[in-house]
Each structure stands twice: as structure tokens, then as C-alpha cells.
Amino acid sequence: MRYLVLACAVMVGCGKPEPVQDPLDYLRIGVDAHAEADAVIGDLRMHGFQIRRRIDEADFVAFDAVRGPDSTVRVVTSRGPSLSMQVPDARWPERLWVELASEPRPDFDRDGRHDVVVAIRERERTCLAWAQVDADGYVSEVFRPRVEWGESPCVIEIDASWPRLLLEVAVPDSPVPDARVQLPIKARARSWVLDDSPSASARWDHEVEHRRQALEEAEARADRPTARRLETELAWLDQLRKPQEPVLEATGDGEEAR
């Protein structure tokens, strides 16, 4: 019996040692974004989709794909598929097509990861959706318009070099259809505000002057529907711009207002 125990001890001692587990293995979570994107693309191709454009960043992949009238945009991060937009979509019947917008792409938080901009084509316009991916693989909206600016917001342009954009909105409670204005917007601190920079002010002035001239022409040819739309747009531009104007402080000691 003593020899049997000794033999067993020798066999255990001569066996191949178990590999030491790397403690970092327990901290590695998520997936390889590029490998996961390849898998998603492979599945889409099996279902008849063609991949049009692909963007490979260090820790995420964005691409768009089409199949006849169907179109989709996907973003895959270390957390797997993190953003998916497709057409048709019953929730957004006005959308006709989605695709990745053309370069250059902005980098809103200057973290070295260029953001994802999706072009959403509607019947009369193309709107831009702006999203960013953080170091943890989360996708979030960069810009969200304020409800007080107007209805049916649509980002028309994004400045890739500076946090500012051009937003089109419908005039709320408009008495005429298709009354829309375009607003210059910029980032300030942690929010978005109406842009009051010199270049933006020049755009405001141009929008107002252009409509005033068009209003005179519409009135001259007795085109009342067009004239009423222009009047509505001018009134809304004036209402939005008023809070941006400096307000004189009342004084009670005889000093001039400042």
C-alpha cells in the first residue's frame, strides 16, 4: 500500500503544471469590434445586402448597406452592435434612405475618435444625425435640438472643425404649410444655443433680408399664400432672435443705462 501511494505521488509530481491564469483575463469584457462587425456584415450579405461604405476606427466600426429599397447604418463597438438605423421603419415613415454621410467627420469632444454622421433622406430634404462613441463603447447623440426652436428639426449642415451646425425647423402653430427657417447653432459649455457670432449674425441678416425682398415681390404679384408664409417665417426669426439682443439695465440714480 505504501508503494502505491508513493507511485501516485510521483505521477502527480511529474504531470504537466497547469498554466497560470492571467488576472487581466477577468477584466477583459465585450467583444472585438472589428471581428464582430465582420460577422454582422457576413450575415447581412447572406441576406442579400451590399456593403457600401465602412469606417474603421481603433475601437469601433461603422458601415452602411443596401438591398433594393432597404438601407441600413450600423455601428459596432466593444459592446457589440450599438447603433442600428434602417429604412423602411414604421416609426419614421417619412424616411426614404439612410447612409453614412460623406467626409470630413467631426470630433466633438476632441478625443481622437471621429464621430459618426448619418444622412437621413426624406422626400424634400436630407437631415444629419450626429453620434459619438466613447472609450467604453457607448454611442450617444451629440446634438439634440430644443423644442422652443421649432418643430420637425433637421440638421442641414455640420461644421467638422468647430462645434456648430445649421438647423432647419418648421414654424410652430403656423397658419400656413411649409413655413420653415434655418438657424445657426453652436455649442456653449454643455449645451447648444443659438449662434450669435459675427458670421452667424451675418447669416441671420441675410435670411431676413432675403425674405423681405421675396415678400415685396409676392405682394406685388398678389401671391397671398407665399406672402403669408414669408410673413410667418419673418415673425418667427424675429421672435427667436430677440432673446439674443442685449437688454438695457434700468437705473435709478440718474446714470445712463448700460
C-alpha positions in Angstrom: 0.0 0.0 0.0 2.9 2.3 0.8 4.4 1.8 -2.6 1.0 2.5 -4.3 0.8 5.9 -2.5 4.3 6.7 -3.5 3.7 5.8 -7.1 0.7 8.1 -7.2 2.7 10.9 -5.7 5.4 10.5 -8.3 2.8 10.6 -11.1 1.3 13.8 -9.8 4.6 15.4 -9.4 5.7 14.6 -13.0 2.5 15.8 -14.6 2.4 19.0 -16.7 1.7 22.0 -14.5 -1.5 23.9 -15.0 -1.0 27.3 -16.8 -1.2 30.4 -14.5 -4.4 32.4 -15.2 -3.7 36.0 -16.3 -5.7 38.2 -13.8 -6.3 40.7 -16.7 -8.4 38.0 -18.4 -11.1 38.6 -15.8 -11.1 42.3 -16.7 -11.5 42.0 -20.4 -15.1 42.5 -21.3 -17.0 43.0 -24.5 -16.0 41.9 -28.0 -13.5 42.7 -30.7 -15.4 45.4 -32.6 -13.8 44.6 -35.9 -14.4 40.9 -35.7 -17.9 41.5 -34.6 -18.5 43.9 -37.4 -17.2 41.3 -39.9 -19.7 38.8 -38.5 -22.6 41.3 -38.8 -21.5 42.2 -42.4 -21.3 38.5 -43.3 -24.9 37.9 -42.0 -26.2 40.9 -44.0 -24.5 39.7 -47.1 -26.2 36.3 -46.7 -29.5 38.1 -46.6 -28.8 40.0 -49.9 -27.3 43.3 -48.6 -24.4 45.0 -50.3 -21.9 46.9 -48.1 -21.3 50.3 -49.5 -19.0 52.2 -47.1 -17.1 51.1 -44.0 -15.3 53.2 -41.4 -12.8 51.5 -39.1 -11.8 53.4 -36.0 -9.5 52.0 -33.4 -12.3 50.7 -31.2 -15.4 50.8 -33.4 -16.7 50.1 -36.9 -19.4 51.9 -38.7 -20.8 50.9 -42.1 -23.9 51.2 -44.3 -25.6 48.6 -46.5 -28.4 48.4 -49.1 -30.7 45.8 -50.6 -33.0 47.3 -53.2 -35.1 49.9 -51.4 -33.8 48.8 -48.0 -30.9 50.6 -46.4 -29.3 50.4 -43.0 -26.5 52.0 -41.0 -24.8 50.0 -38.2 -22.2 50.9 -35.6 -20.4 48.1 -33.8 -18.3 48.8 -30.7 -16.7 46.7 -27.9 -20.2 46.3 -26.6 -21.3 44.7 -29.9 -23.9 46.2 -32.3 -24.6 49.6 -30.6 -26.5 51.6 -33.2 -28.8 50.5 -35.9 -30.9 52.6 -38.3 -32.9 51.2 -41.1 -35.3 52.1 -43.8 -38.2 51.3 -44.1 -39.1 51.9 -40.4 -42.7 52.1 -39.3 -41.7 54.6 -36.6 -40.3 57.0 -39.2 -42.5 56.7 -42.3 -41.0 60.0 -43.8 -37.5 58.4 -44.1 -36.7 57.1 -47.5 -33.0 56.3 -47.2 -30.1 56.2 -44.6 -26.4 56.1 -45.2 -23.1 57.3 -43.7 -22.6 61.0 -44.5 -19.5 62.0 -46.5 -16.2 63.2 -45.0 -14.9 65.1 -43.2 -16.3 63.8 -39.9 -16.3 65.9 -36.8 -14.7 65.0 -33.4 -16.9 66.8 -30.9 -15.1 66.0 -27.7 -11.6 66.0 -29.3 -10.8 62.5 -28.0 -9.3 61.4 -31.3 -12.3 59.3 -32.2 -14.0 60.8 -35.2 -17.8 60.8 -34.8 -20.4 59.1 -36.9 -22.7 61.2 -39.0 -25.7 59.5 -40.7 -27.5 61.1 -43.6 -31.3 60.6 -43.5 -33.0 61.3 -46.8 -36.6 62.5 -46.7 -38.8 63.4 -49.5 -37.8 67.1 -49.7 -34.6 67.2 -47.6 -31.7 65.3 -46.1 -31.1 65.5 -42.4 -28.0 64.6 -40.5 -27.9 62.6 -37.2 -24.7 63.1 -35.2 -23.4 60.5 -32.8 -20.2 59.8 -30.9 -18.6 56.7 -29.4 -16.9 56.9 -26.0 -14.0 54.8 -24.7 -16.4 52.4 -23.0 -18.2 51.6 -26.3 -21.3 53.6 -25.6 -23.0 55.5 -28.5 -24.7 58.8 -27.7 -26.3 61.7 -29.5 -24.1 64.8 -29.8 -26.8 67.2 -30.7 -30.4 67.4 -29.6 -32.5 70.4 -30.6 -34.6 72.4 -28.1 -38.3 72.2 -28.6 -38.6 76.0 -28.3 -36.7 76.5 -31.5 -39.4 75.0 -33.7 -41.0 71.8 -34.9 -39.7 69.0 -37.3 -36.0 69.8 -36.6 -33.5 68.8 -39.3 -29.7 69.3 -39.1 -28.7 70.6 -42.6 -25.0 71.2 -42.1 -22.4 70.2 -39.5 -19.1 72.1 -39.2 -16.4 69.4 -39.0 -13.8 71.8 -37.5 -16.0 73.6 -34.9 -19.0 72.6 -32.7 -21.6 74.4 -34.7 -24.3 73.5 -37.2 -27.2 74.7 -39.3 -30.7 73.6 -38.1 -33.9 73.8 -40.1 -37.2 73.9 -38.2 -40.8 74.3 -39.1 -42.6 77.4 -37.5 -44.8 76.0 -34.7 -48.5 76.6 -35.0 -48.0 78.1 -38.4 -51.2 79.3 -40.1 -49.7 78.2 -43.5 -48.0 75.0 -44.6 -44.2 74.7 -45.2 -43.2 77.7 -43.2 -39.5 76.9 -42.3 -36.4 78.7 -41.2 -32.8 77.8 -40.8 -31.0 78.6 -37.5 -27.2 78.7 -36.8 -26.5 76.8 -33.7 -23.3 76.4 -31.6 -22.1 74.5 -28.5 -21.6 76.6 -25.4 -20.4 74.8 -22.2 -22.5 71.7 -22.1 -25.5 72.9 -24.1 -26.4 74.1 -27.6 -27.5 77.7 -28.1 -28.5 80.0 -31.0 -25.2 81.2 -32.5 -24.6 84.9 -32.0 -21.1 85.1 -33.5 -20.4 87.7 -36.2 -20.6 85.1 -39.0 -23.9 83.7 -37.7 -25.3 87.2 -37.3 -24.5 87.9 -40.9 -26.4 84.7 -41.8 -29.4 85.9 -39.7 -29.3 89.2 -41.5 -29.2 87.5 -44.9 -32.1 85.2 -44.1 -34.2 88.2 -43.0 -33.3 90.4 -46.0 -33.9 87.6 -48.5 -37.4 87.1 -47.1 -38.2 90.8 -47.0 -37.3 91.1 -50.7 -39.3 87.9 -51.6 -42.2 89.3 -49.6 -42.3 92.5 -51.6 -42.2 90.5 -54.8 -45.0 88.2 -53.6 -47.2 91.2 -52.7 -46.5 92.9 -56.0 -47.9 89.9 -57.9 -50.7 89.4 -55.4 -49.4 86.0 -54.3 -51.1 85.9 -50.9 -50.2 82.3 -49.9 -46.5 83.0 -50.5 -46.6 86.3 -48.8 -48.3 84.9 -45.7 -45.7 82.1 -45.5 -42.9 84.7 -45.7 -44.6 86.9 -43.0 -44.8 83.8 -40.8 -41.1 83.0 -41.2 -40.0 86.6 -40.6 -42.1 86.8 -37.4 -40.5 83.5 -36.1 -37.0 84.6 -36.9 -37.6 87.9 -35.1 -39.1 86.1 -32.1 -36.1 83.7 -31.9 -33.5 86.4 -32.3 -34.9 88.8 -29.7 -33.5 87.0 -26.7 -30.1 87.3 -28.2 -30.2 91.1 -28.2 -28.7 92.9 -25.3 -31.2 94.2 -22.7 -30.6 97.6 -21.2 -30.4 97.6 -17.4 -32.7 100.1 -15.7 -31.0 102.6 -13.4 -32.5 104.5 -10.5 -29.7 107.0 -9.9 -29.7 109.1 -13.0 -26.9 107.2 -14.7 -27.3 106.2 -18.3 -28.5 102.7 -19.0 -25.7 100.3 -19.9 
